[in-house]
């Protein structure tokens, strides 16, 4: 069971490694800063949050799917 959690975390971290990095002006964008897994999950569930900044390493034990409607 622990190895499954490690594999899931590696997949999640690996997925974020391929997300394109985009420079944004913080003055023009509302950025929600999170430092825990709980804050991160709350931020992605909040419809008013459009940008999330991780300010520390986080651990997530809950499974879920993150989707976006942002058009590039």
Secondary structure, DSSP 8 states (H G I E B T S, - for coil): -HHHHHHHHHHHHHHHHTS------TTTS--EEE-SHHHHHHHHH-TT---EEE-S-----S----------
